[in-house]
Amino acid sequence: MKKLLIKNSLFGFGQSIVNFLLILIAVPIFIKMLGIESYGVFALVMVVGNLNTFANLGIVNALVKYIASQGKTKESNFDIAVNIILTVLVIFPLTLLAIYLNKFILLDLLKVPLKLFAEANLLYYWLLCTNILLLIGQIFKSILDALQKIYITSLLQLFYNILYWGLILLTLILGYNLSSIGVAIFASALIWFIFILIKALKEWGSLSLKGLRNNFKYSAKKQLNYGLKIYASGLLGFFAEPLMKILISNFIGIVEVGFFDIALKLKNQLSGVISQIFYPLFPFIAEQKDKSLIRKYIHDLEQKTFYLIVPIIVIINFTMYSFINIWLGNNNDIISITAILFISFYLLGSSTVLPMYMFLLAKDFVDKILFIQFLNTLFYIISFLITVKTIGYFSIIISYSTAILSSFICLIYYQKKYLNSFIFDSSMNFIKLLIIGCLLFSIGTITNLFITTNLLRLVIDPIIIVLVSIILYRKFKMITILDIERYTGNDTKLANLIIKLFMK
């Protein structure tokens, strides 16, 4: 099981990294070919992708949970069929409503400039069609995930990401506009849908639906009881990042939406990598009955995540300006500052407690997730509205940081309440890590006094910070033999290498 968890995490990590690289290539080409205003419109209209938040009723997560705990049973067959039926019954009416309200959504809500309305409208229609394929496809992805075949879904997601950005780039290079980009996005989703459908049916086998009519109500009620709480949480999530784009468009400007979206993309790519690494915990925890084993995994993973993210935060703080200047050109300080703070707050306040979030999701504490998401969104919106008139664009950063802090405090509280544990074994571990972080920031500051070119900073800063981190972790005895054996096994080449690096 440990090897499968690691395999699933590594495949998820790999596909997220490739997607990040594709975005690095595609975004500057997009801006160069169509301009920052068109990119801002593209970012706004892509909010339509969150229609899935309104349509999935949270039952995709419910399907993973119940199949993981039930296995390949008749009840699971019923759950799959009911999931498909409920999804279709919801997504089509919502899509028709979105088509009917197209002018209101694009012109009045999103504030798309009138000169770009025709292109944005066609892009909007193609995205609505794409959403249908993606939402139904998630059902088949859930089947594979519940069977711990996450490495397969990661490979298919990698294939989809390459198609998605590859076709967008081809469309831009050929000189087409936003509406044609919609066609490219739909085509990539269609191809992915066909492959995920075929693979899911191959791994699961034929669906035995005899008796479905008698069991439909029970299966639907079971999935909806769990799923609707996830659904409500997802709705609240909609009023965070997508709504922020709408608020920026209305209170600040369309160009700033583009700035915000680029910084958000960088943060989301990193969060996507981390989410993919931890996602295999969800079906794993769902099938586990031993609470002490779950406690051990969650506590240890959170602690090791803190060890990992401290040098990453330092590297990001000292290299982001250089990275943005090389990637998008000079004079992009707003994007750089936004990306640094978004990523730093996410790493400290979200990634470190993600295992606990998985526990709440898998063990029927979805009402707690709902409360956390409500608090998060409330802080996000209120902080923005209070500060936007005085500090303008930077109110986004204030609102994001307060929202992250509220979520972090809640998850720590629930971890103590339900698992009787905190992140660190003792306050001394936290103090050691704080000292290491301060020392690494000092080293980064000194290094950048002597290195002034962007490319050298991108290469040398990470190398120095990683080397110094290894020395400090070794000096402070942060890693133990037991830690190494837990994740790499006994007497493996990797274990021996880590021992040489981190142990005296």
N, C-alpha and C positions, 0 to 999 in steps of 0.2 A: 504493500500500500504506500509506503514511504517513497519508493522509487517512482510509482505512478504519479504521486502528488508532485514530485520534483519534475518529472517529465512534462506533465501538464503545465506547470508553472513556466518552465523553460520555453516551451513552444509559444505560450501566450506572450512571454517576454520578447521573443524573437519577432513575432508578427507586429507587436506594438512599435518596436524599434524601426522596422522597415517602413511602417506607416508614417512615423515621424520623419524619416529621411525623405519620403515622397512629398510630404507637406513642405519641407525645407526647399525642395526643388520647385514645387508647383506655385506656391504663394508669390514669390517675387516675379515669376513669369506672368502670372495672372495680372499682377499690378502693372507690370511693364506693358502688357498687351492691351489691357482694357482700362487701366487707371484706378486710382484709389477709390474714387466715387463708385465705380461699378463694383469694385470688390466689397465696399460697404453695403451696397444693395444686395449682392450675393450673400453676404453674411446675414443680412436681415431676413431675406427670403428663406434661407436655410433653417430659420426658426420653425418653418412649416414642418421640418423633420420631427419636431416635438409633438406633432399630431399623434404619434405613436404613444406618447404619454397619456393622451386622453382615451385612446382606443384599446389598450391592451388589458385594462382592468386588473393589472398585476398578476394575472393568472399564468403568465410565462414563468415567473419565479415559483408560483405554486406548483407548476408541473415538474420543475426540477426537484423541488423538495419531496413531493409525493412519490415520484418514480424512484428517486434515490433511496427512499426508505422502504418502498414496496417491492422494488425489483420488477422483473418481467412477469407480471401477473395479469389476470383478467381485469382486475380493478384498474391497473395502469393503462390497459387498452381503452377502457371506458374514459379515463381521464384525458387521454390524448384526443379521442374523438370529440368529447365535450368541449375541450379547449379550442379545437378548430371551429366548431359550430358557433361558440360564443364570440370568438374573435371576428368571424365573418359577419355575424349579426350586428356587431358594433362598428366595424371599420367602414363598411359601405355607406351607411347613413351619414356618418361623420364626414366622409369624403365628399358626398353630395352637398352637405351643408357648407363645407369649406369652399366648394366651387361656386355655390350661390352667393357667398359673402366675399368673393374675391376682391372686389373694388374697395369694400370697407376695410378688409384686412390689409391690403397693400397700400392704399392711399391714406386712409384715415388712421389706422393703427400703427403700421410700420413706417409711415411717412416716406414712402418711396417717391423720388422725384418724378414729376409727370412725364418728363422727357424720356425716362427709362421704363415707364409703366408697361409698354407693349412687350418689351423683352422680359421684364420681371414677371409679367402675367403668364407667359408661356412657360417660363422656368417653374413658376408656382404650380401649374397644372401637371407638369412632368414629375415634380416632387411628390405631389399627391398620389399619383399612380405608383411611384417608387415606394412610398410608404406602405401601400397594400402588400407588395411583395415582401418587403423587409419584415413587416409585422407577422405575417403568416409564416415566413421563413424562420422566425425566432422560435416557433413551436417545435420545428424539427431540430433546430440547434439545441433546444432544451432537452430533447430526447437523448442526444449524443452527450451533452454535459452531464446529465443524470447518470449515464452509464460510465462516467469517468473517462469519456473519450474526448476530453477537452482539447487534446493535442490535435485531433482531427478538425474540430471547429476552428481552432487557431490557424491551421493551415488554409482552410477555406476562407477565413477572414483575411488572411494575408493575400490570397488570390483575389478577393474582392477589392481590397485596398489598392492593389496594383492596377486592377481594371479601372477602378473609380478615378484615381488620379491620372493614370495613363491616358484614358479616354478624354478627360478634361484637358490635359496638356495637348493632346492631338487636336482637339477642337480649337484651342487657342492658337496653336501654330498654323492651322489652316485658315485662320482669320475669321472664325465664326463668333457670334455674340452670346449673351447670357441664355437665350432661349435654346440654342444648340447645346449648351452645357447641360441643360435639363435632359436632353435626349441621351447624352453620354452617361449621365448618372442613372437613368432608367435602364439603359442597356447593361450596365455593370451589375445592377441589382437583379435583373432577370436571369443573367447567367449564373450568378451566385445562388439564386433561389433553386434553379434546376439541379445544381450540384448538391446543395444541402439536402434537398428532398430525396434524391437518389441514395445518398450516403446514409441518411437516417433510416430509410426503409430497409436498406441492406443490413444495417447493424441491429435493428429491432426485429425485423421479420414482418410477417403479415399481421394485420390487426384483426383480432377476433372480436367481433362486435355483437355476437349473439347475446341478447339480454340487455342491450344498451337502453332500450326504451324504458324498461323497468328501473334501471339504475341511473338514468339521466339526471333526475332531480337530485339524488344524493350526491353524485359526482359534481354537479354544478354548484350545489350549496357548499360542499366542502372546499372547492377551489375558490369560490367567490368570497367565502368567509375569511380566508387567508389573503386572497389576492386583492380584495377591495381596500384593505389597509395599505398594501403596497401601492395600489392605485392612487389612494389619497396622498400618500407620500410623494409619488411621482408628480401629481398635480401641483403640489407645493413646490417641488423642484422646478417645475415649469416657471414659477414666479420668481426664480432666482436668476440664472444666467440669461435665458432668452428674454425675460422681462427686462433685464438690465439693458439689453440692446435697444429695446423699445424706449426705455426711459432716457437713455443717452441720446437716441435719435430725436426725442421730443424736447429734452431739456438742454442738450449741448450741441449736437450736430451729427450729420451723416458721416463725415470724415472720421470723427472720433469713434464711431461704431467700428470702423475698420481697424483703428489702433487697438481698441479693446479686444476685438476678435482675434487679432494676430497674437497678442499677449495671452489671451485665453486658450488659443490653439496650442501654444507652447506648454502651458500648464496642463491642459487636457491630455496632451500626448504623454507627458510624464505620469500623470495620474492614471492614464490608460495602461501604461507599462506596469505600474504598481498594482493596479486592480487585476490585471491579467495574472500576475504572480500569485496574488492571494485568492483569486476566484475559486481554484480547486478546493479551498477550505469549505466552501458553501455546501456542496454535496457530501463532502467528507464529514462535516459536523452534523449534517442532517441525519446521517445513518448511524452516528455514534451514540451509544447509550451511557458510556462511562464518563461522568462529569469531571472526574479528577484528571482524566486524559485530556479532555477538552481544555480544562483550566491550564494545564501544563503547556499545551501547544500555544494557546493564545498569549499567555504571559511571556513565554520565551520569545515568540515571534515579534511581539511588540517591542521588547527590550532590544533585540538584535536589529530591529528596524531603526530604532533610535541611534544605535551605534553606526549604522550605515548612512543615515541621512545627514548626520552632522558634517562630515567632510563634503558631501554633495552640495549642501547649502553654501558652504564656504566657496567651493568651486564656482557655483552659479553666480554668487555675488561678485566674484572677481573676473569672470569671463563673459558675462551676459552682454555688457556694452560692446565688447570686441566682436562677439558673435553676431549681434544685430547689425553692427556697422558693416561687417563683411557680407552678411546675408542680404540686407535691404539697402545698404548705403549709409552714409553719415547722416547726422542730425535726426536720429530717431531715439532721442533720449526718453521721450514719453513712453514709447513701447518698451524700452529697456527697463525703466523703473517699474512699470506695471508688471512685466514678466518676472522680474526679480522678486518682487513682494508677493505676487500671486503664488509663485512656486514655493517660496520659502514658507509662507503661511500654510500652504497645503501640506508640505512635507512634515512640518512640525505638528500641525493640529488635526490632520486627517489621515495621512498614510500610517502614522504610528498607532492609531486605534482602529484601523480597518479590520483586523482579525476579530475584534469585539463586535463590530458592526455585522460581520458575517455570522457571529454567534446569535445575535438578536434576530437576524433574518431567518436563520435555519431552525431556531428553537421556539417559534411561535410567540416571539416578543415583538411582533410587527407594530403593535400599538406604540411601543417605545420609539421605534424608528420614525413613526408618524409624528410623534411629539418633537423629536430631534429636528426633523425636516421643517416642521412648523416654526420652531424657534429660530432655526437657521434662516429661513425665508423672511421671517418677521424682522430680524436684526438687519438683514440685507437691505430690505426696502426702506425701513424707517431711518436707518443710518444714512442712506443715500439722500432721502428727501430732506433730512435735517441739515446736511452739510453741503448739498450741491450748490446752493446760492452763494455760499461763502468761499468755498475752495474749488468749485467747478469740477473738472474731470477727476481730480484726485479724491473726490468723495467716493468714487468707485472702490478705491483701494481701502479706504476706511470701512466701508460697508462690508467688503469681502472679509477683512481681517476680523471684524466683530462677529460675523456669522460663523467663521471657522472656530473661533474661541468658544462660542456657545455650544457648538456640536461637540468639541473636545471635552469640555467640562461634563456634559451629559453622559458621554460614553464612559468616561472614567468613573462617574458615579454608578452607572449600571454595572460596570465590571466589578466594583467593590460589592455591590448589592447581590449580584447573582453568582459570581464566581469567587468572591472573597479574595481578590488579588488586585494589586496595582501593577503599573508597568515595571517599576524597578524593584529589585530585591531589597534595597536599602537606600537611604538618603545619600550614603557615601558614593554609590554608583552614579547617582545623578550629579553630585558635586564633581566627581572625576570627569564626567562627560562635559560638564559646563566649563571646567578648566581646559579640557582638550579643545573645545570649540573656540574659546578665547585665544588660546595659543595659535590655533590654525588661522584665525582672522589676523592675528599679528604677523604671522609668517606671510600671508597673502598680501598684506599692506606693504611690508618691506620688499617683497618680490616685485610688486608693481611700481615701486619707486625707481627700479633699475630697468624694467622692461616697459617700453612705451609703444611698441607696435602691436597692432591687433592680433596678427597671426601668431607672433611669438607668445603673447599672453594666452592664447587658446591652447597652445601646445605645452608651454613650460609650466604655467600655473597649476593645471591638474596633476602633472607629474610630481611636482614638489609637494603639493598638498597631500596626495595619496601616500607618498613616501614618508612624510612627516607623521601622517595619521597612523601608519603601521608602527613607526617607532614609538609614538605616544601610547597606542593601545597595548603595545608590548610592555612598555615601562609601567603603565598603570594596571597591568594584568587584567585587562577587560575581557579577554577570551580564555576559556578553560578547555581542558582536554575533553570534558564531557560535552561541551558545546560543539566541538569539532566532530566528535563521534556521532552525535545526534543527527547531524545533517549530512555527513559524508561517509559514515560507516567506519569500520575499523580497518586499519592498515591499508588504506587505499592511497593511490598516488596523490590525490587531491588533499586527503587528510594530512599526509606527511608534509606536503608543501605548506599548508596552512599552519601546521605546528612549527615549522622552521621560521615562518614569517612572524607569528604572533606569540610564540612561547620562547622563554629563555632556555 
